[in-house]
Amino acid sequence: MITGGTGSFGHQMVTELMNYNPKQIRIYSRDEDKQHNMAEWLSDNPILSKIKFIIGDVRDYDRLVSTMKDVDIVFHAAALKHVPAVESHPFEAVKTNILGAYNLVRAADYCQVKKAIAISTDKAVKPVNAMGMTKALQEKLIISNEIAKDYTVFSCVRYGNVLGSRGSALPVWDAKISKGKPIPITHPEMTRFFLTLHEAIELVFYAVKYSAGGEIFVKKAPASKIVDLAKAYTELKTGNTNYPLEFIGIRAGEKLNELLVSREEMRHAKELQDHFIIYREDELNNNAVVDFEYSTKTTIHLGVKELKIILRQLKWVV
């Protein structure tokens, strides 16, 4: 079952789940139009016969219970995640991102779901905006020992920006380019983590395989300046090496740089070759002083040349 399953994550998850021949995939979301569009997108795909579309909201505990019966794995992607919108309507994010997560935890355990993986964000680390604050509390609810969890293994995955996903910069820039308008950039020094949708799903499957309960799984990811991504994209799309950029200023609630693992979390985290696994403090408590955090300032940076290669590989440009 995928909550918020009609978004970019849900579309990619359905595509990748085909490789595992699931008995059924339940798409749980509150937007009937997006469910219809998703069914149309899958109209020629045999997996459509295994998909059950369910209208429901994570704010509704009873509805979650009634639709989660016989489910083995829940992928919890439902959230209000657009930073400016949540800054304007913070309590709506509380109801979806926090109370919705609480409902999901109780419903999954009541229905004896085997594993539940919640999708989190780098904005939950030392949050400065309302969206990040609600996602940070969502993480706490998912991995907390306080809520009775007799049957289900709960864990989170945390990652940064997903290239090409709904609400990301690329579709917005496409609309501007089609009208011959400048590309809006918030700040010339702003950096972000980047990964592909496929890499995001790989991280989720990694968590399904290795979670024992209470972990936050983080995939190491490169970062780049937003301005370099804009230059790479516009050069490939238009052939213009000096496509006009418009610096519009940092929006409410935005950081210049993002974090995936804070210094404080590093004390109870395990570093692997490609991942960090953050444990509850009471399970892996390292009192050593750690003077390192995994941020867009400390990870590998991609320049315009490397970004062009990735954009071609993703077929966002030919």
matplotlib code that plots the C-alpha trace (Angstrom):
import matplotlib.pyplot as plt

x = [0.0, 1.3, -0.1, 0.0, 0.5, -0.5, 2.6, 6.0, 7.1, 4.0, 4.4, 8.0, 7.3, 4.6, 7.1, 9.8, 7.4, 6.7, 10.0, 8.7, 5.4, 3.3, -0.1, -1.7, -0.7, -3.1, -2.8, -4.3, -4.8, -7.5, -7.4, -9.7, -8.6, -5.0, -6.0, -7.9, -4.8, -2.6, -5.0, -4.8, -1.0, -1.1, -3.9, -1.6, 0.3, -0.7, 0.2, -3.0, -5.0, -3.1, -3.7, -6.5, -7.2, -8.6, -9.9, -8.9, -7.0, -4.3, -6.1, -8.8, -7.8, -10.9, -10.4, -6.7, -7.7, -10.5, -8.1, -4.9, -6.2, -4.0, -1.3, 2.3, 4.2, 3.2, 5.1, 4.0, 4.5, 1.4, 2.4, 2.1, 5.6, 5.7, 7.6, 5.9, 2.4, 3.0, 4.5, 1.2, -0.9, 1.1, -1.7, -2.8, 0.6, 0.3, -2.9, -1.4, 2.3, 2.0, -1.5, -1.6, 1.6, 0.2, -2.9, -0.8, 1.4, -1.7, -3.5, -0.5, 0.1, -3.6, -3.7, -0.5, 1.4, 4.9, 6.8, 6.1, 8.6, 7.9, 9.4, 11.2, 13.2, 16.5, 14.4, 13.6, 17.2, 17.6, 14.3, 13.7, 10.4, 7.0, 7.2, 10.5, 9.3, 6.3, 8.4, 10.9, 8.0, 6.7, 10.1, 9.9, 6.4, 7.5, 10.5, 9.3, 9.1, 6.3, 3.6, 2.7, 4.1, 3.5, 3.6, 5.0, 8.6, 8.7, 11.5, 12.1, 14.1, 15.4, 16.6, 16.9, 15.5, 14.5, 15.3, 12.2, 9.6, 6.4, 7.0, 10.8, 12.5, 12.7, 9.0, 8.8, 11.8, 10.2, 7.2, 9.4, 11.5, 8.5, 7.4, 10.9, 11.1, 14.1, 14.7, 13.9, 16.7, 16.4, 20.1, 23.4, 24.9, 21.9, 22.8, 20.7, 21.1, 20.0, 19.1, 16.9, 13.6, 15.1, 17.7, 15.0, 13.1, 16.4, 16.8, 13.3, 13.9, 17.1, 15.2, 12.6, 15.4, 17.6, 15.2, 14.8, 12.7, 13.5, 16.1, 16.4, 18.1, 20.0, 21.6, 24.8, 24.0, 25.8, 24.8, 25.1, 24.4, 20.9, 22.4, 24.7, 21.7, 19.9, 22.8, 23.2, 19.5, 19.0, 22.1, 20.8, 17.3, 17.9, 21.5, 22.0, 25.1, 23.9, 20.2, 18.8, 18.5, 16.5, 17.5, 14.3, 15.6, 15.2, 11.6, 10.1, 11.4, 14.3, 17.9, 20.9, 22.3, 20.6, 21.6, 20.9, 22.7, 23.4, 26.3, 24.0, 22.7, 26.2, 26.8, 24.2, 24.7, 26.6, 28.4, 28.5, 29.9, 26.8, 24.6, 24.2, 21.8, 20.7, 19.5, 17.5, 19.9, 19.1, 20.1, 23.5, 24.6, 28.1, 29.1, 32.2, 32.2, 31.5, 32.5, 31.1, 27.7, 26.6, 25.4, 25.4, 28.6, 30.5, 29.3, 30.5, 29.5, 28.4, 29.3, 27.6, 29.4, 28.4, 24.8, 24.5, 25.5, 22.9, 20.1, 20.8, 20.8, 17.5, 16.2, 15.0, 16.8, 17.8]
y = [0.0, 3.4, 6.4, 9.5, 7.0, 9.2, 11.5, 11.1, 8.6, 6.5, 6.4, 5.3, 2.8, 1.1, 0.9, -0.7, -3.0, -4.8, -6.6, -8.2, -9.5, -8.3, -9.8, -6.4, -2.7, -0.4, 3.3, 5.4, 9.1, 11.8, 13.0, 11.0, 13.0, 12.0, 8.4, 8.5, 9.9, 7.3, 4.5, 6.1, 6.2, 2.4, 1.6, -0.6, -2.1, -5.5, -4.4, -2.3, -5.5, -5.7, -2.1, -1.1, 2.6, 3.8, 7.2, 8.2, 10.6, 9.8, 12.2, 9.5, 6.6, 4.5, 4.7, 3.6, 0.6, -0.4, -0.3, -1.7, -5.2, -8.0, -5.5, -6.7, -3.4, 0.2, 3.0, 6.2, 9.1, 11.2, 14.6, 18.3, 19.1, 22.4, 24.8, 28.1, 26.6, 25.1, 28.3, 29.9, 27.0, 25.3, 23.6, 21.9, 20.3, 19.4, 17.5, 15.6, 15.2, 14.7, 13.5, 11.5, 9.7, 9.0, 7.5, 5.4, 4.0, 2.9, 1.5, -0.4, -2.1, -2.8, -4.5, -6.4, -4.9, -6.4, -3.3, 0.4, 2.8, 6.6, 9.0, 12.0, 14.9, 16.7, 19.6, 17.7, 18.1, 21.2, 22.6, 26.2, 26.0, 24.6, 21.8, 20.6, 20.9, 18.7, 16.1, 16.1, 15.2, 12.7, 10.9, 10.9, 9.4, 6.7, 5.6, 6.3, 3.6, 5.4, 4.2, 0.6, -1.3, -5.0, -6.3, -3.8, -2.8, 1.0, 3.0, 6.1, 7.0, 10.6, 12.2, 15.6, 16.9, 14.4, 15.5, 15.9, 15.0, 16.9, 20.3, 20.2, 23.0, 21.3, 21.4, 25.0, 25.9, 24.2, 26.4, 29.5, 28.4, 27.6, 31.3, 32.6, 34.0, 34.0, 31.1, 32.1, 31.3, 32.1, 32.8, 32.3, 30.3, 28.1, 24.4, 21.2, 17.5, 15.7, 12.1, 10.4, 8.8, 5.4, 6.1, 7.2, 3.9, 2.0, 3.6, 2.6, -1.0, -1.0, 0.1, -2.7, -5.2, -4.1, -2.3, -3.9, -1.0, 2.6, 3.5, 6.4, 5.4, 8.0, 7.5, 9.5, 11.9, 14.6, 18.2, 21.2, 24.8, 25.5, 28.0, 25.3, 23.0, 25.9, 26.6, 22.9, 22.5, 25.6, 25.0, 21.5, 22.6, 25.8, 25.6, 29.0, 29.1, 32.4, 31.8, 34.6, 33.8, 35.9, 36.0, 36.4, 36.0, 33.3, 32.4, 32.2, 29.2, 28.3, 27.6, 28.3, 24.8, 21.6, 18.8, 15.0, 14.1, 16.6, 16.5, 15.5, 12.5, 11.5, 10.4, 7.6, 6.9, 4.2, 5.1, 2.6, 2.9, 4.4, 5.0, 6.4, 4.6, 6.7, 4.8, 5.8, 7.4, 4.8, 2.0, 3.2, 5.9, 7.2, 10.0, 11.0, 14.5, 14.6, 17.6, 16.6, 16.8, 15.5, 18.6, 20.1, 21.8, 18.6, 16.2, 15.8, 18.7, 18.3, 21.0, 22.0, 19.3, 16.5, 17.7, 17.7, 14.0, 13.2, 15.1, 13.3, 9.9, 10.8, 11.7, 15.1, 16.5, 14.7]
z = [0.0, -1.0, 0.8, -1.4, -4.2, -7.1, -6.9, -8.6, -5.9, -6.4, -10.1, -9.9, -7.1, -9.2, -12.1, -9.9, -8.0, -11.3, -10.9, -7.7, -8.9, -6.0, -5.4, -5.2, -5.0, -3.2, -4.1, -1.3, -1.9, -1.6, -5.3, -7.6, -10.6, -10.1, -9.6, -12.9, -14.6, -13.1, -14.3, -17.8, -17.6, -16.9, -19.3, -21.5, -18.7, -17.3, -13.8, -13.8, -13.0, -9.7, -8.7, -6.4, -6.2, -2.8, -2.0, 1.5, 3.6, 6.2, 8.5, 8.7, 11.0, 10.4, 6.7, 7.0, 9.1, 6.7, 3.7, 5.3, 6.0, 4.6, 3.6, 4.1, 3.4, 3.7, 1.9, 3.6, 1.1, 1.8, 3.0, 2.5, 1.3, -0.6, 1.7, 0.8, 1.0, 4.3, 5.6, 4.8, 6.2, 8.9, 10.8, 7.6, 7.6, 11.2, 10.4, 7.5, 8.3, 12.1, 12.9, 9.6, 10.6, 14.0, 12.4, 10.1, 12.9, 14.9, 11.8, 10.5, 13.9, 14.4, 10.9, 11.6, 8.7, 8.5, 7.6, 7.2, 5.6, 5.9, 3.3, 4.9, 3.7, 4.4, 5.5, 8.7, 9.8, 12.0, 10.4, 9.9, 8.0, 9.0, 6.5, 7.9, 11.4, 10.8, 8.9, 11.8, 14.2, 11.7, 11.9, 15.7, 15.6, 13.1, 15.1, 18.6, 21.3, 23.0, 20.7, 21.1, 18.1, 18.7, 15.1, 12.6, 11.9, 11.3, 9.8, 7.7, 4.7, 4.3, 1.1, -0.7, -4.0, -6.6, -10.1, -12.3, -9.6, -9.4, -7.8, -8.6, -10.5, -13.9, -14.8, -13.6, -15.7, -18.7, -18.5, -18.4, -21.3, -23.4, -23.0, -23.5, -20.0, -17.6, -15.3, -11.7, -9.2, -5.5, -4.7, -6.6, -3.6, -2.9, -2.9, -2.8, -2.6, -5.8, -6.6, -9.2, -8.6, -9.2, -6.5, -4.1, -4.7, -4.3, -0.8, 0.1, -0.9, 1.0, 4.1, 3.6, 3.4, 6.3, 8.8, 12.2, 13.6, 14.6, 12.0, 9.6, 6.3, 4.4, 1.0, 0.3, -2.5, -4.5, -4.3, -6.7, -6.8, -8.2, -10.5, -12.0, -12.5, -14.3, -16.5, -17.4, -18.1, -20.2, -22.3, -23.2, -23.7, -25.7, -26.9, -25.4, -23.1, -21.5, -21.1, -18.9, -15.1, -12.7, -9.0, -7.1, -3.5, -0.9, -0.2, 3.3, 5.2, 2.8, 3.7, 1.6, 2.3, 3.4, 5.8, 5.6, 8.9, 11.7, 14.0, 16.8, 14.8, 13.8, 17.5, 17.0, 13.3, 11.5, 8.3, 5.5, 2.0, 0.4, 3.4, 6.8, 9.2, 12.1, 15.2, 18.2, 20.7, 23.3, 20.9, 19.6, 22.0, 21.2, 23.5, 21.5, 20.2, 16.4, 14.5, 11.2, 9.5, 6.2, 4.3, 0.8, 1.9, 2.8, 0.1, -3.5, -5.7, -9.3, -11.8, -15.0, -17.1, -14.7, -14.4, -18.2, -18.3, -15.6, -17.3, -20.6, -18.8, -17.3, -20.7, -19.4, -22.4, -25.6]

ax = plt.figure().add_subplot(projection="3d")
ax.plot(x, y, z, "-o")
ax.set_aspect("equal")
plt.show()
